[in-house]
């Protein structure tokens, strides 16, 4: 049985991986100044999760401090593995 380890929190990710994350959010026209960023890693990927600093008016299903976007970046080549919207 192959069990994948849970992602572990880290302080930051390498600059190359962070640049890939910023480009992905720019394509989606996401204003990162409205979000807190949370960094995680596994053996395969770096994960950047975002959470709102303040809940936007009228946005249902989003809570301050809970993830809204999650981007997984492959460690081997800094490419996007997946982008999920967690609402």
N, C-alpha and C positions, 0 to 999 in steps of 0.2 A: 504494500500500500504506500502510495506516495503522498505524504501530507505536506502541503505548502505552509511555510511558517507565516505567522501574522506579520504585517508590516511593522517595523520598529520606527518610532519617532526619531528624527534627527534635526539638528539646528539649521542646516542649509543643504542645498544640493550643489554640485559643480556648476560653474558659470555657464558652460556649454549647454547643460541640461536646462538651466533656468532660462536661457535665451530661447530655447525651443518652446518652453512653456509660455513665455511672453508672446511669442509669435502666434501660437495657437489661440491665445486669448484675444489678441489683436484681430485675428481673422473673424472671430465671433463678436467683435466690437464690445468687449467686456472692459469696463473701467476698473482696473485693479485697485485704484485708490479707495474704492468702497468695500474692499475685502481684506480680511486677515488671511495670511497664507500659512499653511501647515505642511511640513515636509516629513515624508516617510520613505523607507527603502525596504526592499526585499533583495534577495540574491539576483533577481532578474530585472527589476525596475526601480526607478525613483518615482515617487508619487507626490503630487502637489494637490492639496485639497484647499478649497477656498471657503470662507464663511463670512457672511455679512458682518460689518462692523455695527451697522444699525439696520433694522428691518425696514425695507422700503415700503412706503405707504401703498396699500392695495395689493401687495404681492402675497398671495395665499400660499401656504405650504412651506414658506421659508421662515426659519427661526434664527435669531442671532446666535452665533457660536456653532451652528450645525452646518455641515458641508453643503454647498450648493453646486460646486463643480469639482470634479476629480480628474486629473490628467495623469496618465501613466506613461512614463518615458523609459524606453529600453536603455539599460545601462551600456550594452555592447556598442551601440552606434548613435545614441541620443536621438532616436526617432520616436514618434508618437506610437504607443501601443494602443491606447484607447483614451477617449474623452467621454466622461459621463456627466449627466446633469442629475443631481440628487435632489429631487423635490417631491 
